[in-house]
Amino acid sequence: MRVKIEYSNRHIHPTKELIEQLYGEGYELNFFKKLSQNDDFAAQETVTIMGPKTSIENVRILGPYRDQTQIEISKSDAYKLGINAPIKLSGDIENTPGIKIINELNEVNIEKGVIIAKRHLHISPKEAKELNLKDGQIVKMQFEGERAGILDQIIVRIDEGCQLKVHVDMDEANALNINQNDEGELIV
């Protein structure tokens, strides 16, 4: 089965509390564009993240708010920042490093939450049933082209309202010369 792939650059999934610490009490994120999954959206707001070695500017904030702040970066970003971010599923921020988040008004240190997101397949319950896939199952995806290859260890994430897509980070997309919405062959 052919499945589209989406890659994401570094970004922050904030709590309401973090946004108010950065921008002030009662502040609401400003919509920039809709993302493909559920009610996710990119906000107009960006921040700088600062690690022990250096900082990265223009890190996009995503909504809606989460229960815990999570910052998703690539392995290249982790090297640049000087932090040891583990590869984890989104939402699992235990035993992860923190980072300083800076905007034009404030600086906030978070104690944990920086991860390199595991590659994953978003799929609706109906599609998962049709393909006989289970939540948490591991699948592969094969790509053609000049830098053809197979991505292994893709975690199936079943959720109502999801569009069938594989999510990877920029390092993974660049390694296989994958463009946004290219397709690969799902291997179950």
N, CA, C and O atoms as a DFTB+ gen file, in Angstrom:
752 C
 N C O
     1  1       0.842      -1.187       0.000
     2  2       0.000       0.000       0.000
     3  2       0.879       1.239       0.000
     4  3       1.856       1.310       0.746
     5  1       0.538       2.214      -0.830
     6  2       1.264       3.480      -0.911
     7  2       0.738       4.442       0.159
     8  3      -0.471       4.596       0.332
     9  1       1.663       5.083       0.870
    10  2       1.304       6.008       1.938
    11  2       2.145       7.273       1.785
    12  3       3.338       7.200       1.490
    13  1       1.519       8.431       1.988
    14  2       2.246       9.698       1.938
    15  2       3.072       9.880       3.199
    16  3       2.734       9.390       4.276
    17  1       4.162      10.599       3.022
    18  2       5.029      10.891       4.159
    19  2       5.033      12.401       4.388
    20  3       4.998      13.189       3.443
    21  1       5.076      12.784       5.656
    22  2       5.227      14.182       6.039
    23  2       6.431      14.279       6.953
    24  3       6.642      13.424       7.813
    25  1       7.207      15.308       6.765
    26  2       8.305      15.538       7.694
    27  2       8.046      16.840       8.431
    28  3       7.396      17.753       7.921
    29  1       8.568      16.894       9.631
    30  2       8.372      18.106      10.421
    31  2       9.718      18.635      10.883
    32  3      10.635      17.884      11.217
    33  1       9.797      19.937      10.889
    34  2      10.961      20.602      11.419
    35  2      10.786      20.709      12.936
    36  3       9.737      20.345      13.467
    37  1      11.771      21.189      13.604
    38  2      11.700      21.355      15.062
    39  2      10.470      22.191      15.420
    40  3      10.106      23.122      14.701
    41  1       9.843      21.845      16.539
    42  2       8.645      22.564      16.977
    43  2       8.365      22.294      18.448
    44  3       8.953      21.405      19.064
    45  1       7.441      23.098      18.994
    46  2       7.064      22.991      20.405
    47  2       5.569      22.746      20.512
    48  3       4.763      23.426      19.877
    49  1       5.216      21.759      21.331
    50  2       3.827      21.541      21.752
    51  2       3.741      22.095      23.181
    52  3       4.197      21.434      24.114
    53  1       3.170      23.286      23.373
    54  2       3.214      23.927      24.688
    55  2       1.997      23.626      25.564
    56  3       0.950      23.180      25.095
    57  1       2.184      23.888      26.837
    58  2       1.049      23.964      27.756
    59  2       0.532      25.401      27.719
    60  3       1.234      26.311      27.278
    61  1      -0.676      25.591      28.176
    62  2      -1.231      26.948      28.310
    63  2      -0.353      27.762      29.270
    64  3      -0.107      28.948      29.050
    65  1       0.109      27.107      30.326
    66  2       0.960      27.776      31.323
    67  2       2.245      28.322      30.693
    68  3       2.644      29.448      30.988
    69  1       2.896      27.534      29.828
    70  2       4.120      28.003      29.179
    71  2       3.830      29.228      28.320
    72  3       4.583      30.201      28.357
    73  1       2.754      29.192      27.553
    74  2       2.417      30.331      26.687
    75  2       2.176      31.590      27.529
    76  3       2.601      32.680      27.149
    77  1       1.502      31.441      28.656
    78  2       1.269      32.604      29.519
    79  2       2.559      33.091      30.168
    80  3       2.718      34.292      30.386
    81  1       3.489      32.178      30.483
    82  2       4.787      32.597      31.018
    83  2       5.583      33.379      29.972
    84  3       6.287      34.334      30.301
    85  1       5.464      32.965      28.712
    86  2       6.200      33.635      27.642
    87  2       5.554      34.937      27.191
    88  3       6.252      35.918      26.936
    89  1       4.204      34.957      27.087
    90  2       3.518      36.079      26.452
    91  2       2.599      36.873      27.375
    92  3       2.149      37.959      27.011
    93  1       2.321      36.350      28.549
    94  2       1.456      37.068      29.477
    95  2       0.137      36.340      29.722
    96  3      -0.334      35.553      28.902
    97  1      -0.432      36.636      30.880
    98  2      -1.678      35.983      31.301
    99  2      -2.801      36.223      30.285
   100  3      -3.005      37.344      29.819
   101  1      -3.523      35.148      29.954
   102  2      -4.659      35.237      29.046
   103  2      -4.291      35.220      27.574
   104  3      -5.172      35.273      26.716
   105  1      -2.998      35.148      27.268
   106  2      -2.565      35.168      25.869
   107  2      -3.039      33.911      25.151
   108  3      -2.991      32.816      25.711
   109  1      -3.495      34.068      23.915
   110  2      -3.905      32.941      23.076
   111  2      -3.053      32.911      21.817
   112  3      -2.724      33.952      21.250
   113  1      -2.701      31.704      21.386
   114  2      -1.912      31.541      20.168
   115  2      -2.675      32.059      18.951
   116  3      -3.901      31.965      18.888
   117  1      -1.949      32.597      18.002
   118  2      -2.517      33.095      16.755
   119  2      -2.351      32.040      15.664
   120  3      -1.245      31.565      15.407
   121  1      -3.449      31.687      15.035
   122  2      -3.473      30.651      14.013
   123  2      -2.631      31.059      12.806
   124  3      -2.734      32.184      12.318
   125  1      -1.788      30.125      12.325
   126  2      -1.012      30.331      11.111
   127  2      -1.503      29.407      10.003
   128  3      -1.847      29.865       8.913
   129  1      -1.537      28.071      10.289
   130  2      -2.075      27.139       9.302
   131  2      -2.467      25.822       9.956
   132  3      -1.910      25.424      10.979
   133  1      -3.436      25.159       9.344
   134  2      -3.928      23.856       9.799
   135  2      -2.891      22.796       9.449
   136  3      -2.282      22.842       8.380
   137  1      -2.693      21.848      10.348
   138  2      -1.832      20.703      10.082
   139  2      -2.712      19.493       9.763
   140  3      -3.928      19.545       9.944
   141  1      -2.114      18.430       9.299
   142  2      -2.903      17.324       8.747
   143  2      -3.604      16.457       9.780
   144  3      -4.573      15.777       9.441
   145  1      -3.154      16.456      11.015
   146  2      -3.714      15.528      11.991
   147  2      -4.672      16.213      12.956
   148  3      -4.351      17.244      13.547
   149  1      -5.835      15.630      13.101
   150  2      -6.848      16.087      14.055
   151  2      -7.036      17.601      14.005
   152  3      -7.230      18.176      12.934
   153  1      -6.975      18.242      15.175
   154  2      -7.163      19.693      15.227
   155  2      -5.838      20.434      15.419
   156  3      -5.823      21.575      15.881
   157  1      -4.727      19.783      15.064
   158  2      -3.408      20.398      15.197
   159  2      -3.261      21.580      14.247
   160  3      -3.761      21.555      13.123
   161  1      -2.563      22.624      14.717
   162  2      -2.292      23.780      13.880
   163  2      -0.943      24.386      14.233
   164  3      -0.464      24.266      15.361
   165  1      -0.341      25.041      13.244
   166  2       0.866      25.828      13.476
   167  2       0.423      27.223      13.873
   168  3      -0.468      27.806      13.256
   169  1       1.052      27.750      14.905
   170  2       0.761      29.110      15.352
   171  2       1.701      30.083      14.654
   172  3       2.740      29.689      14.125
   173  1       1.330      31.339      14.658
   174  2       2.208      32.371      14.100
   175  2       3.445      32.563      14.970
   176  3       4.497      32.969      14.478
   177  1       3.319      32.275      16.249
   178  2       4.403      32.516      17.196
   179  2       5.562      31.536      16.994
   180  3       5.361      30.345      16.757
   181  1       6.769      32.072      17.094
   182  2       7.985      31.267      17.122
   183  2       8.831      31.722      18.307
   184  3       8.673      32.834      18.812
   185  1       9.726      30.846      18.736
   186  2      10.608      31.139      19.862
   187  2      12.019      30.677      19.525
   188  3      12.265      30.053      18.493
   189  1      12.927      31.001      20.418
   190  2      14.299      30.512      20.349
   191  2      14.473      29.476      21.441
   192  3      14.010      29.679      22.563
   193  1      15.134      28.365      21.131
   194  2      15.486      27.389      22.164
   195  2      16.990      27.439      22.356
   196  3      17.746      27.502      21.387
   197  1      17.423      27.410      23.622
   198  2      18.837      27.544      23.935
   199  2      19.323      26.356      24.749
   200  3      18.800      26.058      25.823
   201  1      20.336      25.685      24.213
   202  2      20.983      24.589      24.910
   203  2      22.315      25.036      25.470
   204  3      22.638      26.223      25.414
   205  1      23.100      24.109      26.013
   206  2      24.402      24.451      26.581
   207  2      25.400      25.015      25.569
   208  3      26.252      25.827      25.930
   209  1      25.302      24.587      24.286
   210  2      26.274      25.022      23.282
   211  2      25.830      26.250      22.497
   212  3      26.625      27.164      22.280
   213  1      24.596      26.282      22.076
   214  2      24.120      27.359      21.220
   215  2      22.594      27.392      21.235
   216  3      21.952      26.685      22.012
   217  1      22.033      28.215      20.374
   218  2      20.578      28.321      20.308
   219  2      20.090      28.113      18.877
   220  3      20.865      28.185      17.923
   221  1      18.796      27.854      18.747
   222  2      18.131      27.744      17.447
   223  2      16.936      28.680      17.479
   224  3      16.088      28.596      18.367
   225  1      16.880      29.570      16.503
   226  2      15.805      30.560      16.427
   227  2      14.644      30.060      15.569
   228  3      14.753      29.061      14.857
   229  1      13.535      30.784      15.660
   230  2      12.351      30.549      14.824
   231  2      11.785      29.137      14.942
   232  3      11.424      28.517      13.942
   233  1      11.712      28.640      16.168
   234  2      11.111      27.333      16.416
   235  2       9.596      27.541      16.524
   236  3       9.120      28.280      17.385
   237  1       8.864      26.888      15.651
   238  2       7.412      27.082      15.542
   239  2       6.678      26.474      16.738
   240  3       7.001      25.377      17.191
   241  1       5.692      27.207      17.234
   242  2       4.800      26.708      18.279
   243  2       3.583      26.095      17.605
   244  3       3.033      26.663      16.661
   245  1       3.166      24.928      18.097
   246  2       1.986      24.247      17.568
   247  2       0.884      24.225      18.609
   248  3       1.158      24.228      19.810
   249  1      -0.343      24.203      18.163
   250  2      -1.497      24.067      19.037
   251  2      -2.271      22.830      18.634
   252  3      -1.976      22.241      17.594
   253  1      -3.229      22.426      19.402
   254  2      -3.697      23.042      20.632
   255  2      -2.748      22.753      21.799
   256  3      -1.763      22.028      21.662
   257  1      -3.078      23.342      22.945
   258  2      -2.255      23.154      24.140
   259  2      -2.234      21.691      24.560
   260  3      -3.168      20.937      24.287
   261  1      -1.165      21.306      25.221
   262  2      -1.009      19.945      25.751
   263  2      -0.921      20.002      27.272
   264  3      -0.798      21.075      27.863
   265  1      -0.985      18.834      27.891
   266  2      -0.862      18.738      29.349
   267  2       0.580      18.943      29.810
   268  3       0.825      19.395      30.928
   269  1       1.544      18.603      28.927
   270  2       2.963      18.775      29.230
   271  2       3.640      19.388      28.002
   272  3       3.333      19.022      26.867
   273  1       4.553      20.313      28.238
   274  2       5.290      20.890      27.115
   275  2       6.241      19.854      26.551
   276  3       6.928      19.148      27.289
   277  1       6.269      19.775      25.231
   278  2       7.161      18.859      24.522
   279  2       7.819      19.605      23.375
   280  3       7.144      20.295      22.610
   281  1       9.128      19.471      23.254
   282  2       9.884      20.075      22.169
   283  2      10.436      18.939      21.327
   284  3      11.139      18.065      21.835
   285  1      10.117      18.953      20.033
   286  2      10.603      17.919      19.120
   287  2      11.689      18.517      18.234
   288  3      11.483      19.528      17.562
   289  1      12.848      17.869      18.249
   290  2      13.990      18.304      17.458
   291  2      14.550      17.098      16.709
   292  3      14.104      15.970      16.918
   293  1      15.521      17.335      15.844
   294  2      16.208      16.248      15.150
   295  2      17.514      15.931      15.883
   296  3      17.925      16.662      16.784
   297  1      18.153      14.842      15.490
   298  2      19.446      14.489      16.070
   299  2      20.480      15.578      15.764
   300  3      21.312      15.904      16.610
   301  1      20.423      16.137      14.553
   302  2      21.338      17.237      14.195
   303  2      21.139      18.430      15.117
   304  3      22.106      19.054      15.553
   305  1      19.872      18.746      15.415
   306  2      19.577      19.841      16.347
   307  2      20.157      19.548      17.734
   308  3      20.715      20.435      18.380
   309  1      20.021      18.306      18.179
   310  2      20.527      17.927      19.505
   311  2      22.035      18.140      19.588
   312  3      22.538      18.666      20.581
   313  1      22.755      17.731      18.543
   314  2      24.203      17.963      18.513
   315  2      24.504      19.452      18.580
   316  3      25.353      19.891      19.356
   317  1      23.802      20.220      17.764
   318  2      24.034      21.662      17.711
   319  2      23.787      22.317      19.072
   320  3      24.574      23.149      19.522
   321  1      22.682      21.930      19.721
   322  2      22.316      22.508      21.011
   323  2      23.193      22.017      22.162
   324  3      23.316      22.685      23.189
   325  1      23.805      20.836      21.980
   326  2      24.628      20.257      23.038
   327  2      23.819      19.502      24.078
   328  3      24.184      19.465      25.253
   329  1      22.708      18.896      23.638
   330  2      21.892      18.114      24.574
   331  2      21.748      16.680      24.075
   332  3      21.895      16.405      22.884
   333  1      21.463      15.784      24.994
   334  2      21.291      14.374      24.675
   335  2      19.804      14.039      24.698
   336  3      19.296      13.478      25.668
   337  1      19.121      14.390      23.623
   338  2      17.678      14.142      23.539
   339  2      17.448      12.699      23.104
   340  3      18.028      12.255      22.113
   341  1      16.614      11.963      23.826
   342  2      16.337      10.582      23.458
   343  2      15.283      10.487      22.349
   344  3      14.497      11.411      22.138
   345  1      15.287       9.364      21.655
   346  2      14.265       9.075      20.653
   347  2      13.087       8.453      21.388
   348  3      13.212       7.391      21.997
   349  1      11.929       9.135      21.324
   350  2      10.755       8.683      22.075
   351  2       9.496       8.962      21.278
   352  3       9.478       9.796      20.374
   353  1       8.437       8.235      21.641
   354  2       7.120       8.531      21.086
   355  2       6.624       9.856      21.649
   356  3       6.883      10.189      22.805
   357  1       5.923      10.590      20.833
   358  2       5.320      11.835      21.282
   359  2       4.460      11.571      22.515
   360  3       3.685      10.617      22.560
   361  1       4.615      12.429      23.499
   362  2       3.869      12.287      24.753
   363  2       4.676      11.668      25.872
   364  3       4.319      11.826      27.040
   365  1       5.760      10.965      25.554
   366  2       6.610      10.331      26.566
   367  2       7.813      11.231      26.813
   368  3       8.799      11.180      26.078
   369  1       7.725      12.052      27.850
   370  2       8.821      12.987      28.132
   371  2       9.581      12.652      29.417
   372  3      10.414      13.437      29.871
   373  1       9.295      11.493      29.996
   374  2      10.053      11.102      31.189
   375  2      11.510      10.857      30.817
   376  3      11.808      10.332      29.744
   377  1      12.411      11.243      31.711
   378  2      13.855      11.076      31.515
   379  2      14.342      11.759      30.237
   380  3      15.120      11.191      29.471
   381  1      13.872      12.982      30.025
   382  2      14.309      13.782      28.893
   383  2      14.919      15.075      29.408
   384  3      14.603      15.514      30.514
   385  1      15.796      15.691      28.612
   386  2      16.397      16.946      29.062
   387  2      15.436      18.118      28.942
   388  3      14.442      18.064      28.217
   389  1      15.755      19.157      29.658
   390  2      15.035      20.418      29.547
   391  2      15.776      21.361      28.637
   392  3      16.788      21.004      28.033
   393  1      15.264      22.569      28.544
   394  2      15.874      23.562      27.662
   395  2      15.341      24.941      28.042
   396  3      14.319      25.050      28.719
   397  1      16.026      25.978      27.612
   398  2      15.544      27.342      27.815
   399  2      14.770      27.767      26.571
   400  3      15.234      27.585      25.445
   401  1      13.582      28.336      26.790
   402  2      12.740      28.834      25.705
   403  2      12.666      30.353      25.841
   404  3      12.346      30.877      26.908
   405  1      12.965      31.050      24.745
   406  2      13.106      32.503      24.780
   407  2      12.234      33.141      23.696
   408  3      12.185      32.669      22.560
   409  1      11.554      34.215      24.071
   410  2      10.905      35.065      23.068
   411  2      11.320      36.505      23.344
   412  3      12.196      36.752      24.172
   413  1      10.699      37.447      22.658
   414  2      11.091      38.854      22.808
   415  2      10.728      39.423      24.177
   416  3      11.218      40.490      24.547
   417  1       9.882      38.733      24.933
   418  2       9.421      39.229      26.233
   419  2      10.042      38.526      27.433
   420  3      10.341      39.164      28.442
   421  1      10.236      37.222      27.327
   422  2      10.611      36.416      28.493
   423  2      11.503      35.238      28.131
   424  3      11.704      34.906      26.963
   425  1      12.031      34.619      29.189
   426  2      12.780      33.366      29.085
   427  2      12.184      32.402      30.092
   428  3      11.908      32.778      31.231
   429  1      11.982      31.151      29.672
   430  2      11.437      30.129      30.558
   431  2      12.313      28.883      30.451
   432  3      12.571      28.386      29.355
   433  1      12.763      28.390      31.592
   434  2      13.502      27.132      31.628
   435  2      12.517      26.010      31.906
   436  3      11.780      26.053      32.891
   437  1      12.505      25.006      31.037
   438  2      11.688      23.829      31.338
   439  2      12.628      22.706      31.750
   440  3      13.728      22.580      31.212
   441  1      12.196      21.894      32.702
   442  2      13.058      20.871      33.279
   443  2      13.172      19.618      32.429
   444  3      14.176      18.909      32.498
   445  1      12.145      19.338      31.623
   446  2      12.171      18.145      30.769
   447  2      11.252      18.397      29.574
   448  3      10.483      19.358      29.556
   449  1      11.348      17.512      28.574
   450  2      10.420      17.608      27.456
   451  2      11.034      17.608      26.077
   452  3      10.299      17.606      25.089
   453  1      12.371      17.610      25.964
   454  2      12.991      17.638      24.643
   455  2      13.191      16.207      24.153
   456  3      13.846      15.398      24.810
   457  1      12.612      15.906      22.977
   458  2      12.736      14.565      22.401
   459  2      13.069      14.650      20.915
   460  3      12.867      15.674      20.263
   461  1      13.579      13.549      20.414
   462  2      13.624      13.273      18.983
   463  2      12.467      12.307      18.771
   464  3      12.486      11.193      19.295
   465  1      11.467      12.720      18.014
   466  2      10.252      11.912      17.883
   467  2      10.522      10.652      17.070
   468  3      11.147      10.699      16.010
   469  1      10.037       9.518      17.590
   470  2      10.104       8.275      16.826
   471  2       9.250       8.431      15.582
   472  3       8.183       9.043      15.615
   473  1       9.734       7.873      14.491
   474  2       8.912       7.908      13.273
   475  2       7.652       7.089      13.526
   476  3       7.683       6.076      14.224
   477  1       6.550       7.542      12.951
   478  2       5.280       6.887      13.256
   479  2       4.293       7.014      12.103
   480  3       4.401       7.907      11.262
   481  1       3.341       6.111      12.086
   482  2       2.269       6.075      11.099
   483  2       0.976       6.484      11.776
   484  3       0.525       5.824      12.712
   485  1       0.378       7.571      11.308
   486  2      -0.943       7.975      11.782
   487  2      -1.973       7.246      10.938
   488  3      -1.871       7.196       9.712
   489  1      -2.967       6.681      11.613
   490  2      -3.992       5.929      10.906
   491  2      -5.285       5.936      11.711
   492  3      -5.255       5.904      12.942
   493  1      -6.406       5.977      11.024
   494  2      -7.710       5.950      11.700
   495  2      -8.042       4.512      12.105
   496  3      -7.495       3.567      11.536
   497  1      -8.935       4.342      13.086
   498  2      -9.333       2.985      13.480
   499  2      -9.898       2.174      12.311
   500  3      -9.621       0.981      12.193
   501  1     -10.680       2.813      11.456
   502  2     -11.266       2.112      10.308
   503  2     -10.182       1.597       9.364
   504  3     -10.209       0.436       8.953
   505  1      -9.220       2.471       9.019
   506  2      -8.134       2.059       8.121
   507  2      -7.264       0.988       8.771
   508  3      -6.821       0.054       8.104
   509  1      -7.022       1.123      10.072
   510  2      -6.209       0.137      10.784
   511  2      -6.871      -1.236      10.742
   512  3      -6.202      -2.252      10.551
   513  1      -8.179      -1.257      10.922
   514  2      -8.913      -2.526      10.873
   515  2      -8.813      -3.143       9.482
   516  3      -8.589      -4.346       9.348
   517  1      -8.980      -2.317       8.445
   518  2      -8.886      -2.805       7.069
   519  2      -7.507      -3.388       6.763
   520  3      -7.399      -4.360       6.017
   521  1      -6.460      -2.805       7.330
   522  2      -5.092      -3.269       7.087
   523  2      -4.595      -4.247       8.154
   524  3      -3.453      -4.704       8.110
   525  1      -5.473      -4.560       9.115
   526  2      -5.137      -5.474      10.210
   527  2      -3.916      -4.974      11.001
   528  3      -3.012      -5.743      11.326
   529  1      -3.915      -3.676      11.297
   530  2      -2.839      -3.075      12.082
   531  2      -3.311      -2.799      13.500
   532  3      -4.479      -2.483      13.726
   533  1      -2.411      -2.918      14.436
   534  2      -2.701      -2.669      15.847
   535  2      -1.890      -1.472      16.336
   536  3      -0.781      -1.225      15.863
   537  1      -2.457      -0.735      17.290
   538  2      -1.756       0.393      17.886
   539  2      -0.462      -0.093      18.522
   540  3      -0.466      -1.061      19.282
   541  1       0.646       0.576      18.214
   542  2       1.946       0.200      18.759
   543  2       2.711      -0.801      17.909
   544  3       3.884      -1.072      18.166
   545  1       2.055      -1.349      16.903
   546  2       2.721      -2.294      16.002
   547  2       3.842      -1.574      15.251
   548  3       3.783      -0.363      15.037
   549  1       4.854      -2.332      14.859
   550  2       5.976      -1.763      14.106
   551  2       5.870      -2.200      12.651
   552  3       5.690      -3.379      12.347
   553  1       5.987      -1.209      11.750
   554  2       5.953      -1.473      10.315
   555  2       7.177      -0.828       9.669
   556  3       7.955      -0.145      10.336
   557  1       7.340      -1.054       8.352
   558  2       8.433      -0.475       7.578
   559  2       7.851       0.269       6.392
   560  3       6.679       0.110       6.052
   561  1       8.691       1.085       5.766
   562  2       8.280       1.792       4.571
   563  2       9.462       1.860       3.621
   564  3      10.568       2.237       4.009
   565  1       9.212       1.488       2.364
   566  2      10.265       1.497       1.348
   567  2      10.083       2.686       0.418
   568  3       8.970       3.000      -0.005
   569  1      11.204       3.346       0.106
   570  2      11.218       4.505      -0.773
   571  2      12.094       4.241      -1.975
   572  3      13.140       3.600      -1.870
   573  1      11.656       4.744      -3.129
   574  2      12.412       4.627      -4.376
   575  2      13.156       5.934      -4.620
   576  3      12.997       6.891      -3.863
   577  1      13.958       5.976      -5.662
   578  2      14.656       7.198      -6.032
   579  2      16.151       7.068      -5.894
   580  3      16.679       5.988      -5.630
   581  1      16.837       8.202      -6.080
   582  2      18.299       8.211      -6.035
   583  2      18.869       7.768      -4.697
   584  3      19.961       7.202      -4.636
   585  1      18.133       8.025      -3.632
   586  2      18.595       7.630      -2.296
   587  2      17.605       6.640      -1.700
   588  3      17.214       6.758      -0.538
   589  1      17.205       5.665      -2.504
   590  2      16.219       4.661      -2.106
   591  2      16.636       3.996      -0.797
   592  3      17.821       3.839      -0.500
   593  1      15.633       3.616      -0.036
   594  2      15.929       2.942       1.218
   595  2      14.665       2.527       1.940
   596  3      13.550       2.799       1.496
   597  1      14.866       1.867       3.055
   598  2      13.758       1.402       3.890
   599  2      13.868       2.047       5.257
   600  3      14.924       2.016       5.888
   601  1      12.770       2.630       5.708
   602  2      12.686       3.114       7.083
   603  2      12.022       2.020       7.906
   604  3      10.904       1.603       7.606
   605  1      12.699       1.562       8.927
   606  2      12.188       0.521       9.822
   607  2      11.753       1.188      11.127
   608  3      11.962       2.385      11.326
   609  1      11.154       0.406      12.001
   610  2      10.772       0.884      13.336
   611  2       9.782       2.041      13.282
   612  3       9.891       2.984      14.065
   613  1       8.821       1.979      12.369
   614  2       7.746       2.965      12.295
   615  2       6.615       2.473      13.190
   616  3       6.073       1.390      12.970
   617  1       6.264       3.252      14.181
   618  2       5.256       2.870      15.165
   619  2       3.863       3.248      14.663
   620  3       3.641       4.382      14.239
   621  1       2.933       2.304      14.710
   622  2       1.548       2.565      14.320
   623  2       0.845       3.305      15.453
   624  3       0.871       2.864      16.602
   625  1       0.216       4.434      15.122
   626  2      -0.544       5.229      16.090
   627  2      -1.964       5.381      15.557
   628  3      -2.202       6.099      14.586
   629  1      -2.884       4.709      16.192
   630  2      -4.280       4.715      15.761
   631  2      -5.033       5.777      16.544
   632  3      -4.994       5.809      17.774
   633  1      -5.728       6.660      15.799
   634  2      -6.482       7.732      16.445
   635  2      -7.581       8.190      15.509
   636  3      -7.360       8.367      14.311
   637  1      -8.764       8.380      16.061
   638  2      -9.896       8.894      15.281
   639  2      -9.540      10.267      14.736
   640  3      -8.958      11.085      15.449
   641  1      -9.877      10.526      13.500
   642  2      -9.617      11.831      12.907
   643  2      -8.251      11.968      12.274
   644  3      -7.902      13.047      11.795
   645  1      -7.471      10.905      12.259
   646  2      -6.138      10.963      11.660
   647  2      -6.202      10.732      10.160
   648  3      -7.051       9.998       9.657
   649  1      -5.283      11.378       9.463
   650  2      -5.078      11.098       8.046
   651  2      -3.942      10.096       7.935
   652  3      -2.961      10.179       8.674
   653  1      -4.072       9.161       7.028
   654  2      -3.071       8.112       6.830
   655  2      -1.782       8.729       6.299
   656  3      -1.684       9.065       5.118
   657  1      -0.791       8.876       7.185
   658  2       0.492       9.462       6.820
   659  2       1.569       8.954       7.775
   660  3       1.308       8.650       8.939
   661  1       2.783       8.874       7.245
   662  2       3.950       8.563       8.069
   663  2       4.651       9.876       8.381
   664  3       4.853      10.706       7.496
   665  1       5.023      10.059       9.649
   666  2       5.733      11.261      10.084
   667  2       7.180      10.921      10.429
   668  3       7.461       9.984      11.177
   669  1       8.090      11.714       9.859
   670  2       9.519      11.594      10.143
   671  2      10.063      12.996      10.405
   672  3       9.373      13.988      10.165
   673  1      11.297      13.077      10.895
   674  2      11.900      14.395      11.098
   675  2      12.744      14.784       9.881
   676  3      12.893      14.002       8.942
   677  1      13.281      15.974       9.910
   678  2      14.028      16.509       8.771
   679  2      15.266      15.683       8.442
   680  3      15.579      15.488       7.267
   681  1      15.972      15.198       9.451
   682  2      17.164      14.381       9.194
   683  2      16.800      13.138       8.394
   684  3      17.490      12.779       7.440
   685  1      15.715      12.486       8.789
   686  2      15.298      11.258       8.103
   687  2      14.865      11.555       6.666
   688  3      15.226      10.822       5.746
   689  1      14.100      12.616       6.474
   690  2      13.647      12.989       5.128
   691  2      14.843      13.337       4.240
   692  3      14.909      12.906       3.089
   693  1      15.776      14.107       4.768
   694  2      16.948      14.492       3.978
   695  2      17.817      13.294       3.623
   696  3      18.368      13.235       2.524
   697  1      17.948      12.339       4.538
   698  2      18.785      11.168       4.290
   699  2      18.300      10.366       3.081
   700  3      19.106       9.790       2.351
   701  1      16.976      10.329       2.872
   702  2      16.404       9.566       1.755
   703  2      15.923      10.466       0.618
   704  3      15.275       9.998      -0.318
   705  1      16.245      11.767       0.703
   706  2      15.826      12.734      -0.313
   707  2      14.307      12.707      -0.524
   708  3      13.821      12.700      -1.655
   709  1      13.582      12.692       0.580
   710  2      12.116      12.650       0.551
   711  2      11.573      14.071       0.577
   712  3      12.000      14.894       1.386
   713  1      10.640      14.348      -0.303
   714  2       9.942      15.625      -0.313
   715  2       8.611      15.486       0.413
   716  3       8.072      14.387       0.543
   717  1       8.091      16.615       0.882
   718  2       6.797      16.616       1.569
   719  2       5.737      15.956       0.680
   720  3       5.600      16.299      -0.495
   721  1       4.996      15.014       1.248
   722  2       3.917      14.276       0.587
   723  2       4.379      13.307      -0.492
   724  3       3.561      12.842      -1.285
   725  1       5.689      12.988      -0.542
   726  2       6.115      11.867      -1.371
   727  2       5.451      10.609      -0.808
   728  3       4.962      10.601       0.322
   729  1       5.443       9.568      -1.602
   730  2       4.834       8.313      -1.147
   731  2       5.880       7.218      -1.055
   732  3       6.875       7.215      -1.781
   733  1       5.631       6.296      -0.150
   734  2       6.440       5.099      -0.027
   735  2       5.521       3.908       0.089
   736  3       4.311       4.049       0.267
   737  1       6.104       2.743      -0.013
   738  2       5.345       1.493       0.065
   739  2       5.383       0.989       1.502
   740  3       6.449       0.707       2.049
   741  1       4.201       0.881       2.103
   742  2       4.093       0.382       3.470
   743  2       4.329      -1.115       3.485
   744  3       3.726      -1.850       2.703
   745  1       5.200      -1.569       4.370
   746  2       5.522      -2.988       4.516
   747  2       5.072      -3.431       5.893
   748  3       5.616      -2.986       6.904
   749  1       4.081      -4.306       5.936
   750  2       3.524      -4.764       7.215
   751  2       4.113      -6.113       7.578
   752  3       3.775      -6.674       8.620
